Amino acid sequence: MALGEEHRAPPPEGRCRAGQGFFTNASNHQTEEANSWYGTLVSSCLAYVEKGGAGADCPDQWWPRADARAWLDAHVDADPARMKHFVTDSSRNGRGPWTAPAGKYTDPQEWCNPPGRGLGARPTTRTGDPLHDARLWIKIPGESDGLCLRGTKGPQDPERRTTDPAAGTWFPEQALELVRFAQPPLR
């Protein structure tokens, strides 16, 4: 055993618990409604597989919503208290995802410092959904995603007409934009 390393006995057979839950949308811009639905799909599929079903049978976020809901109602009968719960990141999703103008960029990097986005719903544990434990601001609003060239030679982000700060660096222009376009609006 190396210095500073603590010794841990392996868990008793049959007593090791799988992860308690998961998160969606960290550092992304998908809508809160889309995140909650995706979390429900993932949690439901995990419950289905835990009871012996095949994961490949589960609906995904591209299924028509009515078809996916019907499948869940027919195949998942687990108590929400026994299912995997989730949290979502609403720090930058107030206006949803950005879609680049069609055909404008070879690699639009729609996730990378997208323009015109806003802060999303405030952090809370009151989501109204028994599987959705909390909305959080996981990514610091105003923290850069890095240099976004969108398939151009750069050095500037052609949508913002600026050279974006390195990933993880404070991006004051983006922070102001997130506040300005917050949904719901800041008071």
Z-matrix of the N, CA and C atoms (Angstrom, degrees):
N
C 1 1.439
C 2 1.524 1 107.74
N 3 1.349 2 117.18 1 132.77
C 4 1.458 3 122.75 2 -179.22
C 5 1.525 4 110.63 3 -79.61
N 6 1.323 5 114.91 4 158.23
C 7 1.454 6 120.91 5 178.24
C 8 1.523 7 109.76 6 -57.66
N 9 1.318 8 117.75 7 132.86
C 10 1.453 9 123.00 8 179.12
C 11 1.513 10 114.07 9 84.71
N 12 1.317 11 117.35 10 -8.54
C 13 1.454 12 121.18 11 -179.89
C 14 1.520 13 108.19 12 -85.60
N 15 1.293 14 117.85 13 129.91
C 16 1.460 15 118.20 14 178.84
C 17 1.520 16 109.75 15 -94.63
N 18 1.293 17 115.72 16 150.36
C 19 1.453 18 121.27 17 179.57
C 20 1.517 19 109.34 18 -90.59
N 21 1.312 20 115.53 19 129.84
C 22 1.461 21 120.32 20 176.68
C 23 1.515 22 108.33 21 -127.45
N 24 1.290 23 115.35 22 130.35
C 25 1.458 24 120.08 23 175.46
C 26 1.522 25 108.45 24 -74.46
N 27 1.324 26 117.46 25 147.26
C 28 1.463 27 118.68 26 177.22
C 29 1.531 28 109.72 27 -64.21
N 30 1.343 29 117.59 28 151.54
C 31 1.461 30 119.30 29 179.98
C 32 1.521 31 110.50 30 -64.75
N 33 1.328 32 117.27 31 148.65
C 34 1.466 33 119.58 32 177.07
C 35 1.521 34 109.97 33 -58.72
N 36 1.321 35 116.11 34 147.61
C 37 1.458 36 121.80 35 -179.59
C 38 1.523 37 110.48 36 -51.53
N 39 1.332 38 116.34 37 131.20
C 40 1.456 39 121.28 38 176.68
C 41 1.519 40 114.76 39 79.43
N 42 1.331 41 118.27 40 1.95
C 43 1.457 42 119.57 41 -176.29
C 44 1.528 43 112.74 42 -111.19
N 45 1.304 44 117.40 43 1.04
C 46 1.468 45 120.45 44 179.07
C 47 1.526 46 107.95 45 -79.36
N 48 1.326 47 117.02 46 124.38
C 49 1.455 48 120.95 47 -177.75
C 50 1.526 49 110.31 48 -97.12
N 51 1.301 50 115.04 49 140.46
C 52 1.467 51 120.43 50 175.75
C 53 1.523 52 108.94 51 -72.05
N 54 1.312 53 116.43 52 171.12
C 55 1.459 54 121.35 53 179.29
C 56 1.519 55 112.27 54 -49.11
N 57 1.301 56 115.79 55 146.73
C 58 1.457 57 121.15 56 -177.12
C 59 1.519 58 112.61 57 -82.95
N 60 1.313 59 117.27 58 -21.54
C 61 1.447 60 119.95 59 -178.06
C 62 1.509 61 111.05 60 -178.91
N 63 1.328 62 116.71 61 -163.42
C 64 1.458 63 120.77 62 -175.41
C 65 1.531 64 108.84 63 -155.88
N 66 1.332 65 116.31 64 175.17
C 67 1.460 66 121.62 65 177.74
C 68 1.515 67 109.40 66 -127.63
N 69 1.324 68 115.93 67 157.87
C 70 1.456 69 121.05 68 175.07
C 71 1.524 70 109.58 69 -129.48
N 72 1.327 71 116.00 70 156.11
C 73 1.459 72 124.68 71 171.27
C 74 1.513 73 115.45 72 70.22
N 75 1.321 74 120.44 73 12.80
C 76 1.467 75 119.66 74 -178.65
C 77 1.525 76 109.16 75 -55.87
N 78 1.329 77 114.95 76 125.10
C 79 1.462 78 122.74 77 178.86
C 80 1.523 79 112.43 78 62.86
N 81 1.310 80 117.70 79 30.39
C 82 1.459 81 119.39 80 -178.54
C 83 1.514 82 110.36 81 -129.82
N 84 1.329 83 116.85 82 -173.14
C 85 1.457 84 121.54 83 -169.15
C 86 1.523 85 113.89 84 -128.31
N 87 1.326 86 118.05 85 10.31
C 88 1.458 87 119.85 86 -179.99
C 89 1.532 88 109.89 87 -63.84
N 90 1.322 89 116.82 88 149.76
C 91 1.463 90 120.60 89 -177.57
C 92 1.527 91 111.02 90 -64.73
N 93 1.303 92 115.54 91 156.35
C 94 1.464 93 120.70 92 178.74
C 95 1.528 94 110.82 93 -62.12
N 96 1.310 95 116.80 94 -38.62
C 97 1.466 96 120.76 95 178.93
C 98 1.527 97 110.36 96 -63.30
N 99 1.332 98 117.24 97 -43.48
C 100 1.468 99 121.05 98 178.86
C 101 1.529 100 110.75 99 -65.50
N 102 1.328 101 117.08 100 -38.77
C 103 1.469 102 120.56 101 179.05
C 104 1.518 103 111.83 102 -65.64
N 105 1.316 104 116.59 103 -43.54
C 106 1.459 105 120.33 104 -179.90
C 107 1.530 106 110.62 105 -63.78
N 108 1.326 107 116.44 106 -42.79
C 109 1.465 108 120.12 107 178.49
C 110 1.531 109 110.31 108 -63.34
N 111 1.333 110 116.91 109 -44.66
C 112 1.465 111 120.59 110 179.10
C 113 1.530 112 110.44 111 -61.43
N 114 1.324 113 117.20 112 -43.49
C 115 1.463 114 120.73 113 177.13
C 116 1.517 115 111.65 114 -59.44
N 117 1.323 116 117.05 115 -40.86
C 118 1.466 117 121.33 116 177.57
C 119 1.518 118 110.46 117 -62.92
N 120 1.328 119 117.21 118 -42.50
C 121 1.467 120 120.88 119 178.88
C 122 1.528 121 111.10 120 -62.42
N 123 1.328 122 117.26 121 -45.88
C 124 1.464 123 121.00 122 -179.25
C 125 1.532 124 110.20 123 -63.81
N 126 1.317 125 116.73 124 -48.72
C 127 1.465 126 120.56 125 -179.41
C 128 1.528 127 111.08 126 -60.09
N 129 1.323 128 116.48 127 -42.83
C 130 1.466 129 121.11 128 179.86
C 131 1.517 130 111.56 129 -65.07
N 132 1.324 131 116.79 130 -40.81
C 133 1.463 132 120.16 131 178.66
C 134 1.528 133 110.65 132 -65.01
N 135 1.327 134 117.03 133 -41.13
C 136 1.468 135 119.91 134 177.11
C 137 1.530 136 111.02 135 -60.71
N 138 1.328 137 116.99 136 -41.27
C 139 1.470 138 120.56 137 178.12
C 140 1.526 139 110.51 138 -65.07
N 141 1.324 140 117.39 139 -40.27
C 142 1.459 141 122.48 140 179.15
C 143 1.528 142 110.77 141 -63.37
N 144 1.323 143 116.68 142 -46.05
C 145 1.465 144 121.58 143 -179.95
C 146 1.525 145 110.27 144 -66.24
N 147 1.320 146 117.15 145 -39.01
C 148 1.467 147 120.72 146 179.42
C 149 1.528 148 111.95 147 -59.85
N 150 1.330 149 116.42 148 -27.47
C 151 1.473 150 120.69 149 179.01
C 152 1.526 151 111.88 150 -94.68
N 153 1.345 152 117.35 151 11.88
C 154 1.454 153 120.93 152 174.31
C 155 1.510 154 116.07 153 104.55
N 156 1.325 155 118.65 154 -1.96
C 157 1.464 156 121.12 155 179.07
C 158 1.520 157 111.61 156 -74.86
N 159 1.304 158 115.69 157 165.91
C 160 1.469 159 121.73 158 178.85
C 161 1.522 160 109.46 159 -95.22
N 162 1.325 161 116.29 160 128.44
C 163 1.449 162 121.39 161 -179.52
C 164 1.520 163 113.40 162 -57.10
N 165 1.323 164 117.11 163 -31.55
C 166 1.471 165 120.82 164 -179.58
C 167 1.527 166 112.17 165 -64.78
N 168 1.326 167 116.96 166 -18.14
C 169 1.462 168 120.39 167 179.88
C 170 1.530 169 112.85 168 -80.99
N 171 1.315 170 116.96 169 -19.17
C 172 1.468 171 121.59 170 -173.84
C 173 1.527 172 111.84 171 -67.60
N 174 1.327 173 116.65 172 145.79
C 175 1.461 174 119.37 173 174.20
C 176 1.525 175 110.20 174 -70.52
N 177 1.319 176 116.07 175 152.25
C 178 1.460 177 120.15 176 175.54
C 179 1.529 178 108.87 177 -117.69
N 180 1.314 179 116.36 178 -177.79
C 181 1.458 180 120.54 179 -174.31
C 182 1.523 181 113.30 180 -67.90
N 183 1.318 182 119.02 181 -10.03
C 184 1.459 183 121.25 182 179.48
C 185 1.522 184 113.05 183 -94.45
N 186 1.334 185 116.79 184 -8.86
C 187 1.463 186 118.78 185 175.79
C 188 1.523 187 108.54 186 -66.03
N 189 1.326 188 118.24 187 148.55
C 190 1.469 189 118.99 188 170.32
C 191 1.538 190 108.72 189 -57.27
N 192 1.308 191 116.19 190 135.79
C 193 1.467 192 121.43 191 -173.49
C 194 1.531 193 112.15 192 -55.08
N 195 1.314 194 118.27 193 -44.14
C 196 1.470 195 120.85 194 -178.62
C 197 1.526 196 111.17 195 -63.19
N 198 1.338 197 116.99 196 -39.52
C 199 1.468 198 120.63 197 178.91
C 200 1.530 199 110.68 198 -66.99
N 201 1.330 200 116.52 199 -42.81
C 202 1.464 201 120.26 200 179.51
C 203 1.523 202 110.37 201 -64.55
N 204 1.329 203 117.54 202 -43.25
C 205 1.471 204 121.03 203 179.11
C 206 1.522 205 110.19 204 -61.12
N 207 1.335 206 117.56 205 -43.11
C 208 1.468 207 121.29 206 178.86
C 209 1.528 208 110.27 207 -62.27
N 210 1.340 209 117.27 208 -41.57
C 211 1.463 210 120.81 209 178.89
C 212 1.524 211 110.00 210 -63.01
N 213 1.330 212 117.58 211 -46.21
C 214 1.473 213 120.83 212 179.33
C 215 1.520 214 110.67 213 -59.95
N 216 1.331 215 116.81 214 -44.55
C 217 1.468 216 120.58 215 -179.61
C 218 1.528 217 111.39 216 -61.68
N 219 1.327 218 116.95 217 -34.47
C 220 1.466 219 121.05 218 -178.11
C 221 1.529 220 113.74 219 -82.81
N 222 1.334 221 117.94 220 -25.45
C 223 1.464 222 119.97 221 -170.95
C 224 1.523 223 116.61 222 -118.42
N 225 1.301 224 118.82 223 -13.48
C 226 1.468 225 120.86 224 -176.20
C 227 1.523 226 108.52 225 -121.95
N 228 1.327 227 115.13 226 110.77
C 229 1.459 228 118.87 227 -179.69
C 230 1.531 229 112.02 228 -120.03
N 231 1.318 230 116.24 229 21.97
C 232 1.464 231 120.98 230 -178.54
C 233 1.530 232 110.58 231 -73.28
N 234 1.308 233 115.29 232 147.25
C 235 1.455 234 122.69 233 174.13
C 236 1.525 235 107.90 234 -69.91
N 237 1.344 236 119.10 235 126.55
C 238 1.466 237 120.30 236 -179.88
C 239 1.530 238 113.56 237 -52.04
N 240 1.324 239 117.66 238 -29.37
C 241 1.468 240 120.15 239 178.79
C 242 1.522 241 111.64 240 -65.43
N 243 1.334 242 117.38 241 -22.92
C 244 1.467 243 121.19 242 -178.72
C 245 1.531 244 112.43 243 -101.05
N 246 1.315 245 117.10 244 -1.44
C 247 1.467 246 121.35 245 -179.43
C 248 1.525 247 110.03 246 -91.89
N 249 1.332 248 116.19 247 165.86
C 250 1.468 249 121.30 248 175.55
C 251 1.525 250 108.49 249 -71.50
N 252 1.309 251 115.47 250 131.95
C 253 1.460 252 121.40 251 177.87
C 254 1.520 253 109.13 252 -97.19
N 255 1.339 254 116.39 253 168.70
C 256 1.453 255 119.99 254 -178.03
C 257 1.522 256 111.00 255 -143.94
N 258 1.325 257 114.11 256 162.58
C 259 1.463 258 122.70 257 171.47
C 260 1.522 259 106.80 258 -124.89
N 261 1.329 260 116.47 259 156.58
C 262 1.454 261 121.12 260 179.17
C 263 1.523 262 109.42 261 -123.99
N 264 1.326 263 115.08 262 155.72
C 265 1.461 264 121.94 263 176.48
C 266 1.523 265 107.90 264 -102.00
N 267 1.326 266 116.38 265 115.93
C 268 1.468 267 120.97 266 179.96
C 269 1.531 268 111.48 267 -111.75
N 270 1.337 269 116.92 268 20.17
C 271 1.462 270 120.37 269 -174.14
C 272 1.528 271 114.33 270 -67.46
N 273 1.328 272 117.80 271 -21.67
C 274 1.468 273 119.45 272 -175.75
C 275 1.518 274 112.31 273 -140.56
N 276 1.325 275 118.78 274 20.42
C 277 1.462 276 119.33 275 -172.51
C 278 1.524 277 114.77 276 -111.21
N 279 1.331 278 117.75 277 18.45
C 280 1.456 279 120.25 278 -177.29
C 281 1.521 280 114.92 279 -60.42
N 282 1.299 281 117.05 280 -27.19
C 283 1.465 282 120.17 281 178.66
C 284 1.524 283 111.00 282 -114.94
N 285 1.329 284 116.36 283 12.10
C 286 1.462 285 120.13 284 178.06
C 287 1.518 286 112.75 285 72.89
N 288 1.325 287 115.91 286 -172.60
C 289 1.463 288 120.25 287 -177.28
C 290 1.530 289 111.81 288 -71.23
N 291 1.317 290 114.76 289 154.10
C 292 1.455 291 122.03 290 175.17
C 293 1.513 292 108.36 291 -92.36
N 294 1.310 293 116.77 292 137.84
C 295 1.456 294 121.79 293 174.84
C 296 1.523 295 108.11 294 -114.44
N 297 1.301 296 115.43 295 121.20
C 298 1.471 297 120.46 296 179.26
C 299 1.521 298 109.91 297 -66.44
N 300 1.316 299 117.07 298 149.94
C 301 1.466 300 119.51 299 175.22
C 302 1.537 301 109.94 300 -56.54
N 303 1.300 302 116.45 301 134.83
C 304 1.470 303 121.98 302 -176.36
C 305 1.525 304 111.50 303 -55.35
N 306 1.340 305 114.52 304 128.76
C 307 1.455 306 121.36 305 175.12
C 308 1.524 307 116.36 306 72.69
N 309 1.324 308 117.87 307 3.59
C 310 1.462 309 119.98 308 -175.82
C 311 1.528 310 113.00 309 -76.71
N 312 1.342 311 117.94 310 -34.13
C 313 1.463 312 121.99 311 -175.20
C 314 1.521 313 110.66 312 -128.46
N 315 1.335 314 116.32 313 146.43
C 316 1.463 315 119.85 314 175.60
C 317 1.524 316 110.80 315 -73.54
N 318 1.326 317 117.28 316 -29.92
C 319 1.463 318 122.79 317 175.71
C 320 1.530 319 107.02 318 -139.54
N 321 1.328 320 118.40 319 91.14
C 322 1.457 321 120.44 320 -172.53
C 323 1.527 322 115.20 321 -67.16
N 324 1.327 323 118.55 322 -14.37
C 325 1.473 324 121.57 323 -179.68
C 326 1.536 325 110.37 324 43.91
N 327 1.302 326 116.44 325 55.20
C 328 1.464 327 121.38 326 -174.89
C 329 1.524 328 113.32 327 -59.55
N 330 1.305 329 117.96 328 -19.46
C 331 1.468 330 123.97 329 179.74
C 332 1.530 331 111.82 330 -84.94
N 333 1.317 332 118.27 331 -15.82
C 334 1.461 333 123.16 332 -167.69
C 335 1.528 334 112.41 333 -95.64
N 336 1.335 335 116.22 334 107.05
C 337 1.470 336 122.29 335 179.19
C 338 1.529 337 111.82 336 41.48
N 339 1.332 338 118.13 337 52.15
C 340 1.457 339 118.89 338 -176.36
C 341 1.525 340 111.11 339 -65.07
N 342 1.325 341 116.78 340 142.07
C 343 1.461 342 120.20 341 -178.73
C 344 1.530 343 112.37 342 -75.77
N 345 1.320 344 115.44 343 155.59
C 346 1.459 345 121.16 344 172.30
C 347 1.512 346 115.86 345 70.41
N 348 1.315 347 118.72 346 20.15
C 349 1.473 348 121.19 347 179.79
C 350 1.530 349 108.81 348 -90.76
N 351 1.320 350 116.40 349 165.86
C 352 1.460 351 121.18 350 -179.65
C 353 1.511 352 112.27 351 -138.35
N 354 1.312 353 115.39 352 161.18
C 355 1.461 354 120.43 353 172.50
C 356 1.520 355 108.40 354 -56.88
N 357 1.323 356 116.11 355 148.71
C 358 1.454 357 120.49 356 179.14
C 359 1.518 358 111.73 357 -100.75
N 360 1.314 359 114.73 358 -161.94
C 361 1.458 360 121.21 359 -178.83
C 362 1.525 361 110.24 360 -55.63
N 363 1.318 362 116.25 361 144.22
C 364 1.466 363 121.75 362 -178.35
C 365 1.526 364 110.83 363 -66.90
N 366 1.318 365 116.01 364 149.59
C 367 1.463 366 119.79 365 178.01
C 368 1.536 367 111.08 366 -56.85
N 369 1.315 368 114.65 367 139.19
C 370 1.466 369 120.35 368 179.81
C 371 1.526 370 110.10 369 -163.90
N 372 1.300 371 115.51 370 159.45
C 373 1.464 372 120.94 371 170.04
C 374 1.525 373 110.05 372 -103.90
N 375 1.311 374 117.70 373 2.05
C 376 1.470 375 122.55 374 179.16
C 377 1.526 376 109.34 375 -99.44
N 378 1.306 377 115.66 376 84.67
C 379 1.461 378 120.43 377 -176.64
C 380 1.522 379 112.90 378 -99.84
N 381 1.330 380 117.67 379 -18.73
C 382 1.455 381 120.64 380 -177.09
C 383 1.520 382 113.43 381 79.15
N 384 1.314 383 117.57 382 8.89
C 385 1.466 384 122.58 383 -178.07
C 386 1.523 385 107.71 384 -128.17
N 387 1.330 386 118.45 385 124.31
C 388 1.468 387 119.80 386 -176.21
C 389 1.531 388 114.69 387 -64.75
N 390 1.326 389 118.32 388 -19.04
C 391 1.466 390 121.14 389 178.28
C 392 1.528 391 112.19 390 -93.44
N 393 1.314 392 117.00 391 -23.39
C 394 1.467 393 123.31 392 -174.07
C 395 1.529 394 108.51 393 -94.21
N 396 1.324 395 116.55 394 95.85
C 397 1.467 396 121.44 395 -173.40
C 398 1.523 397 114.32 396 -71.09
N 399 1.321 398 117.97 397 -33.19
C 400 1.470 399 118.49 398 -176.99
C 401 1.519 400 111.40 399 -166.24
N 402 1.329 401 114.32 400 152.80
C 403 1.458 402 122.44 401 163.91
C 404 1.515 403 105.04 402 -102.17
N 405 1.315 404 116.27 403 132.05
C 406 1.464 405 121.63 404 -177.92
C 407 1.521 406 109.63 405 -129.17
N 408 1.308 407 116.01 406 162.62
C 409 1.457 408 120.91 407 168.45
C 410 1.525 409 105.28 408 -105.28
N 411 1.322 410 115.88 409 88.36
C 412 1.459 411 122.25 410 -176.34
C 413 1.530 412 109.98 411 -75.08
N 414 1.314 413 116.50 412 -52.80
C 415 1.470 414 119.43 413 177.58
C 416 1.521 415 107.77 414 -82.06
N 417 1.299 416 115.97 415 137.02
C 418 1.462 417 120.88 416 178.93
C 419 1.527 418 107.99 417 -66.51
N 420 1.336 419 118.17 418 118.54
C 421 1.461 420 118.85 419 177.38
C 422 1.530 421 110.00 420 -58.97
N 423 1.317 422 116.42 421 127.02
C 424 1.454 423 121.24 422 -178.15
C 425 1.514 424 113.67 423 101.21
N 426 1.322 425 117.25 424 -1.32
C 427 1.467 426 120.93 425 177.20
C 428 1.529 427 108.22 426 -86.36
N 429 1.323 428 116.75 427 127.90
C 430 1.461 429 121.76 428 -175.86
C 431 1.528 430 112.42 429 -68.48
N 432 1.346 431 114.31 430 148.14
C 433 1.465 432 121.04 431 172.84
C 434 1.520 433 111.25 432 -86.23
N 435 1.316 434 116.98 433 -7.44
C 436 1.464 435 120.75 434 -179.46
C 437 1.515 436 111.36 435 114.81
N 438 1.312 437 115.49 436 -169.61
C 439 1.459 438 122.37 437 -179.05
C 440 1.529 439 109.17 438 -72.95
N 441 1.309 440 116.18 439 119.02
C 442 1.464 441 121.80 440 -177.64
C 443 1.523 442 108.40 441 -111.67
N 444 1.312 443 116.41 442 104.52
C 445 1.461 444 120.68 443 -176.78
C 446 1.527 445 112.83 444 -99.94
N 447 1.305 446 117.46 445 -15.76
C 448 1.468 447 124.69 446 175.77
C 449 1.533 448 112.78 447 55.29
N 450 1.323 449 115.11 448 36.68
C 451 1.461 450 120.82 449 177.61
C 452 1.516 451 114.19 450 85.48
N 453 1.331 452 118.27 451 4.09
C 454 1.461 453 121.37 452 177.98
C 455 1.527 454 109.44 453 -95.65
N 456 1.314 455 117.32 454 173.47
C 457 1.464 456 121.54 455 178.72
C 458 1.521 457 112.52 456 -76.99
N 459 1.347 458 117.25 457 -16.59
C 460 1.464 459 120.15 458 178.60
C 461 1.507 460 111.64 459 79.14
N 462 1.281 461 120.49 460 -164.35
C 463 1.460 462 127.96 461 9.03
C 464 1.530 463 113.95 462 -84.18
N 465 1.353 464 117.63 463 -3.30
C 466 1.459 465 118.83 464 -177.59
C 467 1.521 466 112.12 465 -96.60
N 468 1.337 467 114.80 466 151.89
C 469 1.456 468 122.69 467 170.27
C 470 1.528 469 105.14 468 -71.19
N 471 1.328 470 118.62 469 115.41
C 472 1.459 471 120.03 470 -174.96
C 473 1.532 472 114.16 471 -65.92
N 474 1.317 473 118.78 472 -22.30
C 475 1.465 474 120.96 473 177.27
C 476 1.517 475 111.57 474 -78.92
N 477 1.305 476 116.87 475 -36.92
C 478 1.463 477 121.34 476 -177.01
C 479 1.531 478 112.60 477 -95.84
N 480 1.327 479 116.07 478 -19.19
C 481 1.469 480 122.51 479 -176.91
C 482 1.533 481 111.24 480 59.54
N 483 1.326 482 115.14 481 35.85
C 484 1.460 483 122.45 482 175.96
C 485 1.518 484 108.12 483 -138.00
N 486 1.322 485 116.14 484 162.95
C 487 1.452 486 120.48 485 170.50
C 488 1.528 487 105.69 486 -91.11
N 489 1.315 488 115.71 487 112.77
C 490 1.461 489 120.71 488 -175.94
C 491 1.527 490 110.96 489 -66.56
N 492 1.338 491 117.35 490 143.50
C 493 1.464 492 120.39 491 176.10
C 494 1.532 493 111.20 492 -64.72
N 495 1.310 494 116.34 493 161.13
C 496 1.470 495 122.08 494 176.99
C 497 1.527 496 109.97 495 -58.40
N 498 1.317 497 116.13 496 154.75
C 499 1.471 498 121.37 497 178.67
C 500 1.523 499 110.18 498 -55.32
N 501 1.323 500 115.37 499 134.98
C 502 1.452 501 121.18 500 178.52
C 503 1.511 502 114.55 501 86.21
N 504 1.327 503 117.01 502 -5.93
C 505 1.463 504 121.94 503 -179.35
C 506 1.526 505 109.47 504 -89.31
N 507 1.315 506 116.23 505 147.61
C 508 1.458 507 121.73 506 178.33
C 509 1.528 508 109.58 507 -62.47
N 510 1.323 509 116.48 508 132.48
C 511 1.459 510 123.91 509 -177.70
C 512 1.531 511 106.76 510 -123.24
N 513 1.349 512 117.83 511 86.77
C 514 1.468 513 120.65 512 -171.66
C 515 1.526 514 114.02 513 -57.95
N 516 1.323 515 118.59 514 -37.40
C 517 1.467 516 120.27 515 179.32
C 518 1.530 517 111.23 516 -63.48
N 519 1.308 518 115.51 517 -40.42
C 520 1.466 519 118.80 518 178.55
C 521 1.522 520 110.49 519 -69.30
N 522 1.319 521 117.75 520 -39.71
C 523 1.464 522 121.09 521 178.89
C 524 1.524 523 110.35 522 -59.11
N 525 1.326 524 117.21 523 -45.22
C 526 1.466 525 120.89 524 178.60
C 527 1.525 526 111.32 525 -63.61
N 528 1.308 527 116.19 526 -39.51
C 529 1.460 528 121.05 527 178.11
C 530 1.533 529 110.57 528 -62.86
N 531 1.329 530 116.93 529 -43.42
C 532 1.466 531 120.73 530 179.55
C 533 1.530 532 111.01 531 -61.24
N 534 1.317 533 116.39 532 -39.25
C 535 1.468 534 120.19 533 177.80
C 536 1.531 535 109.95 534 -69.36
N 537 1.305 536 116.75 535 -47.00
C 538 1.473 537 121.68 536 -177.65
C 539 1.524 538 112.06 537 -58.80
N 540 1.326 539 117.37 538 -39.89
C 541 1.462 540 121.24 539 -175.29
C 542 1.533 541 113.61 540 -103.73
N 543 1.311 542 117.76 541 18.73
C 544 1.473 543 122.02 542 -179.10
C 545 1.520 544 111.05 543 -55.78
N 546 1.335 545 114.94 544 139.17
C 547 1.461 546 122.43 545 174.65
C 548 1.519 547 108.21 546 -132.96
N 549 1.288 548 120.77 547 110.91
C 550 1.459 549 126.20 548 2.85
C 551 1.525 550 111.28 549 -70.04
N 552 1.340 551 116.19 550 154.06
C 553 1.467 552 120.19 551 -177.84
C 554 1.530 553 112.03 552 -60.33
N 555 1.321 554 114.96 553 148.26
C 556 1.472 555 120.07 554 172.96
C 557 1.510 556 107.34 555 -77.33
N 558 1.303 557 116.26 556 149.43
C 559 1.467 558 119.64 557 179.56
C 560 1.498 559 110.28 558 -93.31
